[in-house]
Amino acid sequence: MGAEEGGRADPPRPESKKLIWTIIVAAIAISAAIISVPFIQEALKQPNITLTDKSQAWVGGCGFSSSQLFFFGFTLINTGEADGFATVAVMVDGAIGSEDTFYVPRGTSVPGAVSHTVNDCNNHRVDVRITGVRRA
């Protein structure tokens, strides 16, 4: 007796309902993961920016004033997989004297220049370097 009597089926057991819902939720989660893979891959791409072809010039000062102007020209190259921004600093005796930020599209090189005035006539170690890179 039971299922066939009167043309009615027994109601589904609670364990069966739980299994069906688990399968549905798992299918949705797997589908979402598959769909999101390209977006995650794109989000993980990063710029890789380096500074090359650096040239330095001491523009002048201390003959007519009590300050010195240092100028740097350079090229920024992005070999990464994403467009980026590079922050370039003039370093004076190991400390940041001034900074500027440059946009560098992926797969390109961009010329740049920065300058900094030192308000004395002493000798200084002056250089230029990238202090930060971030995705555009």
Rosetta constraint file for C-alpha pairs under 8 A:
AtomPair CA 1 CA 5 HARMONIC 5.82 0.50
AtomPair CA 2 CA 8 HARMONIC 7.99 0.50
AtomPair CA 2 CA 9 HARMONIC 7.63 0.50
AtomPair CA 2 CA 10 HARMONIC 7.15 0.50
AtomPair CA 3 CA 7 HARMONIC 7.08 0.50
AtomPair CA 3 CA 8 HARMONIC 5.68 0.50
AtomPair CA 3 CA 9 HARMONIC 4.55 0.50
AtomPair CA 3 CA 10 HARMONIC 5.51 0.50
AtomPair CA 4 CA 8 HARMONIC 6.22 0.50
AtomPair CA 4 CA 9 HARMONIC 6.82 0.50
AtomPair CA 12 CA 16 HARMONIC 6.33 0.50
AtomPair CA 12 CA 17 HARMONIC 6.94 0.50
AtomPair CA 13 CA 17 HARMONIC 6.66 0.50
AtomPair CA 14 CA 18 HARMONIC 6.25 0.50
AtomPair CA 15 CA 19 HARMONIC 6.22 0.50
AtomPair CA 16 CA 20 HARMONIC 6.19 0.50
AtomPair CA 17 CA 21 HARMONIC 6.22 0.50
AtomPair CA 18 CA 22 HARMONIC 6.12 0.50
AtomPair CA 19 CA 23 HARMONIC 6.20 0.50
AtomPair CA 20 CA 24 HARMONIC 6.25 0.50
AtomPair CA 21 CA 25 HARMONIC 6.09 0.50
AtomPair CA 22 CA 26 HARMONIC 6.06 0.50
AtomPair CA 23 CA 27 HARMONIC 6.10 0.50
AtomPair CA 24 CA 28 HARMONIC 6.28 0.50
AtomPair CA 25 CA 29 HARMONIC 6.17 0.50
AtomPair CA 26 CA 30 HARMONIC 6.10 0.50
AtomPair CA 27 CA 31 HARMONIC 6.11 0.50
AtomPair CA 28 CA 32 HARMONIC 6.11 0.50
AtomPair CA 29 CA 33 HARMONIC 6.17 0.50
AtomPair CA 30 CA 34 HARMONIC 6.23 0.50
AtomPair CA 31 CA 35 HARMONIC 6.15 0.50
AtomPair CA 32 CA 36 HARMONIC 6.07 0.50
AtomPair CA 33 CA 37 HARMONIC 6.38 0.50
AtomPair CA 36 CA 40 HARMONIC 6.20 0.50
AtomPair CA 37 CA 41 HARMONIC 6.13 0.50
AtomPair CA 38 CA 42 HARMONIC 6.22 0.50
AtomPair CA 39 CA 43 HARMONIC 6.19 0.50
AtomPair CA 40 CA 44 HARMONIC 6.27 0.50
AtomPair CA 41 CA 45 HARMONIC 6.74 0.50
AtomPair CA 45 CA 80 HARMONIC 7.67 0.50
AtomPair CA 45 CA 81 HARMONIC 5.38 0.50
AtomPair CA 45 CA 82 HARMONIC 5.70 0.50
AtomPair CA 46 CA 80 HARMONIC 5.95 0.50
AtomPair CA 46 CA 81 HARMONIC 5.60 0.50
AtomPair CA 46 CA 82 HARMONIC 5.04 0.50
AtomPair CA 46 CA 83 HARMONIC 7.66 0.50
AtomPair CA 46 CA 84 HARMONIC 7.73 0.50
AtomPair CA 46 CA 134 HARMONIC 7.84 0.50
AtomPair CA 46 CA 135 HARMONIC 6.09 0.50
AtomPair CA 47 CA 78 HARMONIC 6.28 0.50
AtomPair CA 47 CA 79 HARMONIC 6.95 0.50
AtomPair CA 47 CA 80 HARMONIC 4.15 0.50
AtomPair CA 47 CA 81 HARMONIC 5.68 0.50
AtomPair CA 47 CA 82 HARMONIC 4.74 0.50
AtomPair CA 47 CA 83 HARMONIC 5.82 0.50
AtomPair CA 47 CA 84 HARMONIC 5.35 0.50
AtomPair CA 47 CA 106 HARMONIC 6.73 0.50
AtomPair CA 47 CA 133 HARMONIC 7.51 0.50
AtomPair CA 47 CA 134 HARMONIC 7.09 0.50
AtomPair CA 47 CA 135 HARMONIC 6.04 0.50
AtomPair CA 48 CA 77 HARMONIC 7.92 0.50
AtomPair CA 48 CA 78 HARMONIC 5.25 0.50
AtomPair CA 48 CA 79 HARMONIC 5.32 0.50
AtomPair CA 48 CA 80 HARMONIC 4.22 0.50
AtomPair CA 48 CA 81 HARMONIC 7.61 0.50
AtomPair CA 48 CA 133 HARMONIC 7.85 0.50
AtomPair CA 49 CA 76 HARMONIC 6.41 0.50
AtomPair CA 49 CA 77 HARMONIC 5.34 0.50
AtomPair CA 49 CA 78 HARMONIC 4.29 0.50
AtomPair CA 49 CA 79 HARMONIC 6.48 0.50
AtomPair CA 49 CA 80 HARMONIC 7.08 0.50
AtomPair CA 49 CA 84 HARMONIC 7.74 0.50
AtomPair CA 49 CA 86 HARMONIC 6.88 0.50
AtomPair CA 49 CA 104 HARMONIC 7.73 0.50
AtomPair CA 49 CA 133 HARMONIC 7.06 0.50
AtomPair CA 50 CA 76 HARMONIC 5.63 0.50
AtomPair CA 50 CA 77 HARMONIC 5.35 0.50
AtomPair CA 50 CA 78 HARMONIC 6.65 0.50
AtomPair CA 50 CA 130 HARMONIC 7.55 0.50
AtomPair CA 51 CA 74 HARMONIC 6.68 0.50
AtomPair CA 51 CA 75 HARMONIC 5.77 0.50
AtomPair CA 51 CA 76 HARMONIC 4.70 0.50
AtomPair CA 51 CA 77 HARMONIC 6.54 0.50
AtomPair CA 51 CA 129 HARMONIC 7.11 0.50
AtomPair CA 51 CA 130 HARMONIC 6.92 0.50
AtomPair CA 52 CA 74 HARMONIC 5.96 0.50
AtomPair CA 52 CA 75 HARMONIC 5.19 0.50
AtomPair CA 52 CA 76 HARMONIC 6.30 0.50
AtomPair CA 52 CA 77 HARMONIC 7.49 0.50
AtomPair CA 53 CA 73 HARMONIC 7.78 0.50
AtomPair CA 53 CA 74 HARMONIC 5.14 0.50
AtomPair CA 53 CA 75 HARMONIC 5.71 0.50
AtomPair CA 54 CA 72 HARMONIC 6.86 0.50
AtomPair CA 54 CA 73 HARMONIC 5.74 0.50
AtomPair CA 54 CA 74 HARMONIC 4.32 0.50
AtomPair CA 54 CA 75 HARMONIC 7.01 0.50
AtomPair CA 55 CA 72 HARMONIC 5.57 0.50
AtomPair CA 55 CA 73 HARMONIC 5.15 0.50
AtomPair CA 55 CA 74 HARMONIC 6.25 0.50
AtomPair CA 56 CA 70 HARMONIC 7.35 0.50
AtomPair CA 56 CA 71 HARMONIC 5.83 0.50
AtomPair CA 56 CA 72 HARMONIC 4.54 0.50
AtomPair CA 56 CA 73 HARMONIC 6.55 0.50
AtomPair CA 57 CA 70 HARMONIC 5.96 0.50
AtomPair CA 57 CA 71 HARMONIC 5.10 0.50
AtomPair CA 57 CA 72 HARMONIC 6.27 0.50
AtomPair CA 58 CA 68 HARMONIC 7.55 0.50
AtomPair CA 58 CA 69 HARMONIC 6.10 0.50
AtomPair CA 58 CA 70 HARMONIC 4.69 0.50
AtomPair CA 58 CA 71 HARMONIC 6.25 0.50
AtomPair CA 59 CA 68 HARMONIC 7.45 0.50
AtomPair CA 59 CA 69 HARMONIC 5.34 0.50
AtomPair CA 59 CA 70 HARMONIC 5.78 0.50
AtomPair CA 59 CA 71 HARMONIC 6.59 0.50
AtomPair CA 60 CA 68 HARMONIC 5.68 0.50
AtomPair CA 60 CA 69 HARMONIC 5.63 0.50
AtomPair CA 60 CA 70 HARMONIC 7.66 0.50
AtomPair CA 61 CA 65 HARMONIC 5.62 0.50
AtomPair CA 61 CA 66 HARMONIC 6.78 0.50
AtomPair CA 61 CA 67 HARMONIC 5.41 0.50
AtomPair CA 61 CA 68 HARMONIC 4.50 0.50
AtomPair CA 61 CA 69 HARMONIC 6.44 0.50
AtomPair CA 61 CA 121 HARMONIC 7.99 0.50
AtomPair CA 62 CA 66 HARMONIC 4.84 0.50
AtomPair CA 62 CA 67 HARMONIC 5.46 0.50
AtomPair CA 62 CA 68 HARMONIC 6.11 0.50
AtomPair CA 62 CA 120 HARMONIC 7.68 0.50
AtomPair CA 62 CA 121 HARMONIC 5.70 0.50
AtomPair CA 66 CA 119 HARMONIC 6.30 0.50
AtomPair CA 66 CA 120 HARMONIC 5.37 0.50
AtomPair CA 66 CA 121 HARMONIC 5.97 0.50
AtomPair CA 67 CA 117 HARMONIC 6.65 0.50
AtomPair CA 67 CA 118 HARMONIC 5.50 0.50
AtomPair CA 67 CA 119 HARMONIC 4.21 0.50
AtomPair CA 67 CA 120 HARMONIC 4.74 0.50
AtomPair CA 67 CA 121 HARMONIC 5.85 0.50
AtomPair CA 68 CA 117 HARMONIC 5.50 0.50
AtomPair CA 68 CA 118 HARMONIC 5.15 0.50
AtomPair CA 68 CA 119 HARMONIC 6.47 0.50
AtomPair CA 68 CA 120 HARMONIC 6.75 0.50
AtomPair CA 68 CA 121 HARMONIC 6.52 0.50
AtomPair CA 69 CA 115 HARMONIC 7.02 0.50
AtomPair CA 69 CA 116 HARMONIC 5.79 0.50
AtomPair CA 69 CA 117 HARMONIC 4.38 0.50
AtomPair CA 69 CA 118 HARMONIC 6.40 0.50
AtomPair CA 70 CA 115 HARMONIC 5.47 0.50
AtomPair CA 70 CA 116 HARMONIC 5.37 0.50
AtomPair CA 70 CA 117 HARMONIC 6.28 0.50
AtomPair CA 70 CA 118 HARMONIC 7.95 0.50
AtomPair CA 70 CA 126 HARMONIC 7.92 0.50
AtomPair CA 71 CA 113 HARMONIC 7.28 0.50
AtomPair CA 71 CA 114 HARMONIC 5.97 0.50
AtomPair CA 71 CA 115 HARMONIC 4.27 0.50
AtomPair CA 71 CA 116 HARMONIC 6.67 0.50
AtomPair CA 72 CA 113 HARMONIC 5.47 0.50
AtomPair CA 72 CA 114 HARMONIC 5.41 0.50
AtomPair CA 72 CA 115 HARMONIC 6.11 0.50
AtomPair CA 72 CA 128 HARMONIC 7.07 0.50
AtomPair CA 73 CA 111 HARMONIC 7.54 0.50
AtomPair CA 73 CA 112 HARMONIC 5.85 0.50
AtomPair CA 73 CA 113 HARMONIC 4.36 0.50
AtomPair CA 73 CA 114 HARMONIC 6.76 0.50
AtomPair CA 74 CA 111 HARMONIC 5.90 0.50
AtomPair CA 74 CA 112 HARMONIC 5.37 0.50
AtomPair CA 74 CA 113 HARMONIC 6.18 0.50
AtomPair CA 75 CA 109 HARMONIC 6.47 0.50
AtomPair CA 75 CA 110 HARMONIC 5.58 0.50
AtomPair CA 75 CA 111 HARMONIC 4.38 0.50
AtomPair CA 75 CA 112 HARMONIC 5.87 0.50
AtomPair CA 76 CA 104 HARMONIC 7.16 0.50
AtomPair CA 76 CA 109 HARMONIC 5.39 0.50
AtomPair CA 76 CA 110 HARMONIC 5.15 0.50
AtomPair CA 76 CA 111 HARMONIC 6.24 0.50
AtomPair CA 76 CA 112 HARMONIC 7.14 0.50
AtomPair CA 77 CA 104 HARMONIC 7.27 0.50
AtomPair CA 77 CA 107 HARMONIC 7.56 0.50
AtomPair CA 77 CA 108 HARMONIC 5.99 0.50
AtomPair CA 77 CA 109 HARMONIC 4.24 0.50
AtomPair CA 77 CA 110 HARMONIC 6.52 0.50
AtomPair CA 78 CA 83 HARMONIC 7.69 0.50
AtomPair CA 78 CA 84 HARMONIC 7.75 0.50
AtomPair CA 78 CA 104 HARMONIC 6.29 0.50
AtomPair CA 78 CA 105 HARMONIC 6.74 0.50
AtomPair CA 78 CA 106 HARMONIC 5.27 0.50
AtomPair CA 78 CA 107 HARMONIC 5.52 0.50
AtomPair CA 78 CA 108 HARMONIC 5.74 0.50
AtomPair CA 78 CA 109 HARMONIC 6.33 0.50
AtomPair CA 79 CA 106 HARMONIC 6.30 0.50
AtomPair CA 79 CA 107 HARMONIC 5.34 0.50
AtomPair CA 79 CA 108 HARMONIC 7.43 0.50
AtomPair CA 80 CA 106 HARMONIC 5.96 0.50
AtomPair CA 80 CA 107 HARMONIC 6.97 0.50
AtomPair CA 81 CA 106 HARMONIC 6.01 0.50
AtomPair CA 81 CA 107 HARMONIC 7.71 0.50
AtomPair CA 82 CA 105 HARMONIC 7.18 0.50
AtomPair CA 82 CA 106 HARMONIC 5.21 0.50
AtomPair CA 82 CA 135 HARMONIC 6.65 0.50
AtomPair CA 82 CA 136 HARMONIC 7.51 0.50
AtomPair CA 83 CA 103 HARMONIC 7.69 0.50
AtomPair CA 83 CA 104 HARMONIC 6.04 0.50
AtomPair CA 83 CA 105 HARMONIC 4.21 0.50
AtomPair CA 83 CA 106 HARMONIC 4.56 0.50
AtomPair CA 83 CA 135 HARMONIC 6.10 0.50
AtomPair CA 83 CA 136 HARMONIC 5.35 0.50
AtomPair CA 84 CA 103 HARMONIC 5.95 0.50
AtomPair CA 84 CA 104 HARMONIC 5.37 0.50
AtomPair CA 84 CA 105 HARMONIC 6.13 0.50
AtomPair CA 84 CA 106 HARMONIC 7.17 0.50
AtomPair CA 84 CA 133 HARMONIC 6.83 0.50
AtomPair CA 84 CA 134 HARMONIC 5.56 0.50
AtomPair CA 84 CA 135 HARMONIC 4.31 0.50
AtomPair CA 84 CA 136 HARMONIC 4.37 0.50
AtomPair CA 85 CA 101 HARMONIC 6.45 0.50
AtomPair CA 85 CA 102 HARMONIC 5.45 0.50
AtomPair CA 85 CA 103 HARMONIC 4.54 0.50
AtomPair CA 85 CA 104 HARMONIC 5.90 0.50
AtomPair CA 85 CA 133 HARMONIC 5.63 0.50
AtomPair CA 85 CA 134 HARMONIC 5.37 0.50
AtomPair CA 85 CA 135 HARMONIC 6.28 0.50
AtomPair CA 85 CA 136 HARMONIC 5.96 0.50
AtomPair CA 86 CA 101 HARMONIC 5.55 0.50
AtomPair CA 86 CA 102 HARMONIC 5.30 0.50
AtomPair CA 86 CA 103 HARMONIC 6.59 0.50
AtomPair CA 86 CA 104 HARMONIC 7.23 0.50
AtomPair CA 86 CA 130 HARMONIC 6.58 0.50
AtomPair CA 86 CA 131 HARMONIC 7.64 0.50
AtomPair CA 86 CA 132 HARMONIC 5.75 0.50
AtomPair CA 86 CA 133 HARMONIC 4.53 0.50
AtomPair CA 86 CA 134 HARMONIC 6.73 0.50
AtomPair CA 87 CA 99 HARMONIC 6.58 0.50
AtomPair CA 87 CA 100 HARMONIC 5.64 0.50
AtomPair CA 87 CA 101 HARMONIC 4.21 0.50
AtomPair CA 87 CA 102 HARMONIC 6.37 0.50
AtomPair CA 87 CA 130 HARMONIC 5.68 0.50
AtomPair CA 87 CA 131 HARMONIC 5.60 0.50
AtomPair CA 87 CA 132 HARMONIC 5.01 0.50
AtomPair CA 87 CA 133 HARMONIC 6.33 0.50
AtomPair CA 88 CA 99 HARMONIC 5.52 0.50
AtomPair CA 88 CA 100 HARMONIC 5.50 0.50
AtomPair CA 88 CA 101 HARMONIC 6.16 0.50
AtomPair CA 88 CA 102 HARMONIC 7.72 0.50
AtomPair CA 88 CA 114 HARMONIC 7.83 0.50
AtomPair CA 88 CA 128 HARMONIC 6.92 0.50
AtomPair CA 88 CA 129 HARMONIC 5.56 0.50
AtomPair CA 88 CA 130 HARMONIC 4.37 0.50
AtomPair CA 88 CA 131 HARMONIC 5.76 0.50
AtomPair CA 88 CA 132 HARMONIC 7.31 0.50
AtomPair CA 89 CA 96 HARMONIC 6.10 0.50
AtomPair CA 89 CA 97 HARMONIC 6.99 0.50
AtomPair CA 89 CA 98 HARMONIC 5.60 0.50
AtomPair CA 89 CA 99 HARMONIC 4.20 0.50
AtomPair CA 89 CA 100 HARMONIC 6.56 0.50
AtomPair CA 89 CA 114 HARMONIC 7.70 0.50
AtomPair CA 89 CA 128 HARMONIC 5.58 0.50
AtomPair CA 89 CA 129 HARMONIC 5.57 0.50
AtomPair CA 89 CA 130 HARMONIC 6.22 0.50
AtomPair CA 89 CA 131 HARMONIC 6.33 0.50
AtomPair CA 90 CA 96 HARMONIC 5.97 0.50
AtomPair CA 90 CA 97 HARMONIC 5.40 0.50
AtomPair CA 90 CA 98 HARMONIC 5.42 0.50
AtomPair CA 90 CA 99 HARMONIC 6.37 0.50
AtomPair CA 90 CA 114 HARMONIC 7.09 0.50
AtomPair CA 90 CA 115 HARMONIC 6.98 0.50
AtomPair CA 90 CA 116 HARMONIC 6.64 0.50
AtomPair CA 90 CA 126 HARMONIC 7.00 0.50
AtomPair CA 90 CA 127 HARMONIC 5.81 0.50
AtomPair CA 90 CA 128 HARMONIC 4.50 0.50
AtomPair CA 90 CA 129 HARMONIC 6.81 0.50
AtomPair CA 91 CA 95 HARMONIC 5.28 0.50
AtomPair CA 91 CA 96 HARMONIC 4.62 0.50
AtomPair CA 91 CA 97 HARMONIC 5.46 0.50
AtomPair CA 91 CA 98 HARMONIC 7.51 0.50
AtomPair CA 91 CA 125 HARMONIC 7.87 0.50
AtomPair CA 91 CA 126 HARMONIC 5.53 0.50
AtomPair CA 91 CA 127 HARMONIC 5.10 0.50
AtomPair CA 91 CA 128 HARMONIC 5.68 0.50
AtomPair CA 91 CA 129 HARMONIC 7.38 0.50
AtomPair CA 92 CA 96 HARMONIC 6.23 0.50
AtomPair CA 92 CA 97 HARMONIC 5.67 0.50
AtomPair CA 92 CA 124 HARMONIC 6.52 0.50
AtomPair CA 92 CA 125 HARMONIC 5.77 0.50
AtomPair CA 92 CA 126 HARMONIC 4.65 0.50
AtomPair CA 92 CA 127 HARMONIC 6.75 0.50
AtomPair CA 93 CA 124 HARMONIC 5.94 0.50
AtomPair CA 93 CA 125 HARMONIC 4.84 0.50
AtomPair CA 93 CA 126 HARMONIC 6.25 0.50
AtomPair CA 94 CA 125 HARMONIC 7.52 0.50
AtomPair CA 94 CA 126 HARMONIC 7.93 0.50
AtomPair CA 97 CA 116 HARMONIC 6.55 0.50
AtomPair CA 98 CA 115 HARMONIC 7.58 0.50
AtomPair CA 98 CA 116 HARMONIC 6.14 0.50
AtomPair CA 99 CA 114 HARMONIC 7.59 0.50
AtomPair CA 100 CA 114 HARMONIC 7.00 0.50
AtomPair CA 102 CA 112 HARMONIC 7.61 0.50
AtomPair CA 103 CA 136 HARMONIC 7.69 0.50
AtomPair CA 104 CA 108 HARMONIC 6.84 0.50
AtomPair CA 104 CA 109 HARMONIC 6.90 0.50
AtomPair CA 104 CA 110 HARMONIC 6.30 0.50
AtomPair CA 105 CA 109 HARMONIC 7.86 0.50
